[in-house]
């Protein structure tokens, strides 16, 4: 199963993790730890797992095809950049 991950340095990663999960919770199944240090979004094409590690937001996506994986990366990155517009982080998927 194709997958990708990104470690994004941010001042308040838990805040943005919470925003991402809550944003998608209106349309998709999600889970969020009470302290905003871990979350999961069940996209139709595959899961996105999020966690906070110090000053870093760790994001991991998986999908059945490389195309779906690329689409998930784009969706998650675009939303994170929209939420963090005051100080846009660098997002590099590997």
C-alpha positions, -999 to +999 in steps of 0.1 A: +000+000+000+016+033-011+022+057+018+039+090+026+049+109+056+059+145+065+074+159+096+063+196+098+081+219+123+056+243+138+052+264+170+019+249+180+015+216+163-012+203+186-034+233+177-031+225+140-036+188+145-069+196+163-080+220+136-074+194+108-092+166+126-122+188+136-124+203+101-128+169+085-150+155+113-180+172+096-179+148+067-156+119+076-150+095+105-123+109+127-107+104+161-089+129+182-070+125+215-083+148+242-050+167+244-047+171+206-015+150+204-029+123+181-056+121+155-069+100+127-090+109+096-106+081+075-106+095+040-124+074+014-091+067-004-071+059+027-062+069+063-043+099+076-027+095+110-014+126+128+007+130+159+027+156+178+063+150+186+077+181+204+075+210+180+067+188+151+035+177+135+039+142+121+015+133+092+012+099+076-011+089+047-017+056+030-038+047-001-044+018-025-028+035-054+000+061-059-025+085-074-047+083-044-017+087-021-007+119-040-043+132-037-043+126+001-010+144+004-024+174-015-056+175+005-039+174+039-011+198+029-036+224+014-057+224+045-028+227+069-014+256+048-048+272+049-050+270+087-014+281+092-015+310+068+001+335+092+033+314+094+031+288+065+052+257+073+073+238+049+057+205+041+080+178+025+064+144+019+087+114+017 
